[in-house]
Amino acid sequence: MNFKQPIDRFSQCQAIVCDLDGTLYLDQTPVDGASLFLSRILESRRKLFYFSNNTSKSRRTYLTKLEKMGFPVDDEYLITSADCAENYLKSRNLYPRIYLVGNNDLVADFAKRGFTCLGDEEALKAPLPAAVVLGFDTELTYQKIETCYHLILADVPYIATHGDVLCPVNKHQFKPDVGSFISLFETATGGGQPRIVGKPYKAAVEAICSRAGLPPDKIAFVGDRLYTDMRMAKQNNMAGVLVLSGETTLAMARESPDAPPIIVNSVTDLIEHL
């Protein structure tokens, strides 16, 4: 462990929110001690939540994966950037017709939420969709890129579920994430920028506080990314805990203004403080 300040603040929090990819598991492999850590959170009568920016999977797929890993599972525990996107779009009446850049799992998920996800041909016909939503599409095709490009140029409201540039596969391997797609469209459109609704942005904080029923200063966020997880915690007075089991190294943390008060190797190091 490498604590910049005492860990008391973490221990006093009434809710603990955990990132998934890179924090509790890497691809299909749970981080050692993660299941015990999560069980101890519930045993201590704290509230437990999972938060992932990764929108390549539906809620049901996530819950099934967590259950297979032996993690505590309840629909109320899970918050994703897709939930943030839904809240944002509906609160601004940007629905039901949308163009969603996402894989089939995410499209089916949004359909269950009451959205009509248009195909490429229909999306470019009048009336244009209420919004174009850029998710983590692991089935991305050139046709989807072209359709999204034209809709952004047509000034259709442009939303991205999150801004993560890379998604961890394991400790040393990554794959392009939505942040990489955002850069592609920014270049192609001459500067088009989306409204990002996942971590570290306001919509994500609102979703967490609403679900927990607590203010930010009563919530701890445990994650592996400086520019999303830890930036959100720092900017909103949450107790941030950085784990080094994902994409961030200790050297990176030492150079970052987003580095939190507490840095640990993995969630296992936190068990004794619950």
C-alpha positions in Angstrom: 0.0 0.0 0.0 1.0 3.6 -0.6 -1.3 5.9 1.4 -0.9 9.6 0.9 -3.2 10.3 3.8 -4.9 8.1 6.4 -7.5 5.6 5.2 -10.0 6.7 7.8 -12.2 8.5 5.3 -12.7 5.3 3.3 -13.6 3.3 6.4 -16.2 5.9 7.4 -18.1 5.9 4.0 -21.6 4.5 4.0 -21.5 3.3 0.4 -18.8 1.9 -1.7 -18.9 2.0 -5.5 -16.6 -0.3 -7.4 -15.5 0.0 -11.0 -15.5 -3.4 -12.8 -13.0 -3.7 -15.7 -9.5 -3.5 -14.2 -10.8 -3.3 -10.6 -12.8 -6.4 -9.8 -11.8 -8.4 -12.8 -9.7 -8.5 -16.0 -11.7 -9.8 -18.9 -13.0 -13.1 -17.6 -10.7 -13.4 -14.6 -11.7 -12.1 -11.2 -9.0 -10.1 -9.3 -7.7 -12.2 -6.3 -9.7 -11.4 -3.2 -12.5 -9.5 -5.0 -15.3 -11.8 -3.9 -14.3 -11.6 -0.3 -13.9 -7.8 -0.5 -17.4 -7.4 -1.8 -18.9 -9.8 0.7 -17.3 -7.8 3.5 -18.8 -4.6 2.3 -22.3 -6.0 2.7 -21.4 -7.7 6.0 -20.4 -4.3 7.3 -23.8 -3.0 6.4 -22.5 -0.5 3.8 -24.2 -0.1 0.5 -22.5 -1.8 -2.5 -22.7 -0.6 -6.1 -20.9 -1.6 -9.3 -20.3 1.1 -11.9 -18.9 0.5 -15.3 -18.5 2.8 -18.3 -18.3 -0.2 -20.5 -21.4 -0.3 -22.7 -20.4 -3.4 -24.8 -22.7 -5.5 -22.7 -26.3 -5.2 -21.5 -27.3 -5.1 -17.8 -28.4 -8.7 -17.9 -25.1 -9.8 -19.4 -23.2 -7.9 -16.7 -25.3 -9.4 -13.9 -24.9 -12.9 -15.3 -21.1 -12.4 -15.5 -20.9 -11.0 -12.0 -22.9 -13.9 -10.6 -20.7 -16.5 -12.4 -17.7 -14.9 -10.8 -19.2 -15.4 -7.4 -19.8 -11.7 -6.7 -22.9 -10.5 -4.8 -25.6 -9.7 -7.4 -28.7 -7.6 -7.3 -30.2 -5.4 -10.1 -30.0 -2.4 -7.8 -26.3 -2.8 -7.3 -25.4 -2.2 -11.0 -25.0 1.3 -12.5 -23.6 1.7 -16.0 -23.0 4.6 -18.4 -26.0 3.3 -20.4 -28.2 4.2 -17.4 -26.7 7.7 -17.4 -27.4 8.0 -21.1 -31.0 6.9 -20.6 -31.5 9.4 -17.9 -29.9 12.2 -19.9 -31.9 11.5 -23.1 -35.2 11.1 -21.4 -34.8 14.2 -19.2 -34.2 16.2 -22.4 -36.9 14.5 -24.5 -34.3 13.1 -26.9 -36.2 9.9 -27.5 -37.6 7.5 -28.5 -36.0 7.5 -32.0 -32.2 7.4 -31.7 -29.3 6.2 -33.7 -27.2 4.0 -31.4 -23.7 3.0 -32.3 -23.5 -0.2 -30.2 -23.4 -3.9 -30.5 -26.5 -6.1 -30.6 -26.5 -6.6 -26.8 -26.6 -2.8 -26.2 -29.3 -2.2 -28.9 -31.5 -4.8 -27.3 -30.9 -3.2 -23.9 -32.0 0.2 -25.1 -35.0 -1.3 -26.8 -36.1 -2.6 -23.4 -35.7 0.9 -22.0 -38.3 2.2 -24.5 -36.0 3.5 -27.3 -36.4 2.9 -31.0 -32.9 2.2 -32.4 -32.9 3.1 -36.1 -30.9 1.2 -38.7 -28.4 3.0 -41.0 -30.7 3.7 -43.9 -33.7 4.8 -41.8 -31.5 7.0 -39.6 -30.5 9.2 -42.5 -34.1 9.8 -43.7 -36.3 12.7 -42.4 -37.2 13.1 -39.7 -33.7 12.5 -38.4 -33.3 10.7 -35.0 -33.6 12.7 -31.8 -30.0 11.9 -30.9 -27.0 9.9 -32.0 -25.6 7.8 -29.1 -22.0 6.5 -29.3 -21.4 3.4 -27.2 -18.6 0.8 -26.9 -19.4 -1.0 -30.2 -17.3 -4.2 -30.5 -19.1 -4.9 -33.7 -18.3 -1.5 -35.3 -18.6 -1.4 -39.1 -17.7 1.2 -41.7 -21.4 1.7 -42.4 -22.0 2.7 -38.8 -19.1 5.1 -38.8 -20.4 6.7 -42.0 -24.0 7.1 -40.6 -22.8 8.5 -37.4 -20.5 11.0 -39.3 -23.4 12.3 -41.4 -25.7 12.7 -38.3 -23.0 14.6 -36.4 -22.6 17.0 -39.4 -26.4 17.4 -39.5 -26.2 18.7 -35.9 -28.2 15.9 -34.4 -27.6 15.9 -30.6 -24.5 13.8 -30.1 -24.0 11.8 -26.9 -21.3 9.4 -25.9 -21.8 6.9 -23.1 -18.2 7.4 -21.8 -14.8 8.7 -22.8 -12.4 5.9 -21.9 -9.8 5.6 -24.6 -8.8 2.0 -23.8 -10.5 -1.0 -22.3 -8.3 -3.5 -20.3 -8.2 -7.1 -21.5 -5.6 -8.0 -18.9 -2.9 -6.3 -17.0 -0.8 -5.7 -20.1 -3.3 -5.7 -23.0 -6.0 -3.3 -24.0 -8.4 -2.6 -26.8 -9.8 0.6 -28.3 -12.7 2.0 -26.4 -15.2 4.8 -27.0 -12.7 7.6 -26.4 -10.8 6.3 -29.4 -14.0 6.5 -31.5 -14.6 10.1 -30.3 -11.2 11.1 -31.6 -12.1 9.5 -35.0 -15.3 11.5 -35.3 -13.7 14.7 -34.1 -11.1 14.4 -36.9 -13.7 13.4 -39.5 -16.2 16.1 -38.7 -13.7 18.9 -38.1 -14.2 19.1 -34.3 -17.5 17.5 -33.4 -17.6 16.7 -29.7 -20.2 14.7 -27.8 -21.8 15.2 -24.5 -20.3 12.5 -22.4 -22.5 11.1 -19.7 -20.4 8.4 -18.0 -17.6 8.8 -15.5 -16.2 11.3 -14.6 -19.1 13.6 -15.7 -22.0 15.1 -13.8 -24.6 12.6 -15.0 -22.6 9.7 -13.6 -22.3 11.4 -10.2 -26.1 12.1 -10.2 -26.8 8.5 -11.0 -24.6 7.2 -8.1 -26.0 9.6 -5.5 -29.6 9.0 -6.6 -29.1 5.2 -6.3 -27.3 5.4 -3.0 -29.5 8.0 -1.4 -26.4 9.7 -0.1 -24.3 12.8 -0.8 -20.9 12.4 -2.5 -18.9 12.8 0.7 -20.5 9.7 2.2 -19.5 7.6 -0.8 -16.2 5.9 -1.7 -15.3 5.1 -5.3 -12.8 2.3 -6.0 -11.3 2.2 -9.5 -8.3 1.7 -11.7 -8.4 4.8 -13.9 -7.1 8.2 -13.1 -8.9 10.2 -15.7 -12.3 8.8 -15.1 -12.7 7.0 -11.7 -10.3 9.2 -9.7 -11.0 12.4 -11.4 -14.7 12.0 -10.7 -14.0 11.2 -7.0 -11.7 14.1 -6.6 -14.0 16.7 -8.3 -17.0 15.6 -6.3 -15.6 15.1 -2.9 -15.9 11.3 -2.9 -13.3 9.1 -1.1 -11.2 7.9 -4.1 -9.2 4.7 -3.9 -7.0 3.8 -6.8 -6.2 0.2 -7.4 -3.1 -0.8 -9.5 -4.7 -4.0 -10.8 -5.8 -2.3 -14.1 -4.4 0.2 -16.5 -2.6 2.6 -14.0 0.9 2.1 -12.6 2.3 3.7 -9.5 4.6 5.8 -11.7 1.6 7.1 -13.6 -0.2 8.0 -10.4 2.7 9.9 -9.1 2.7 12.1 -12.2 -1.1 12.7 -12.2 -3.1 15.6 -10.6 -6.0 13.1 -10.4 -4.2 10.8 -8.0 -6.3 10.1 -4.9 -5.3 10.0 -1.2 -5.2 6.2 -1.2 -3.4 3.9 -3.7 -3.4 0.1 -3.2 -2.3 -2.8 -5.2 -5.8 -4.3 -5.4 -9.1 -4.4 -3.5 -7.7 -7.2 -1.3 -5.7 -4.5 0.5 -9.0 -2.8 1.6 -10.6 -5.7 3.3 -9.0 -5.0 6.7 -10.4 -1.5 6.6 -14.0 -2.4 6.3 
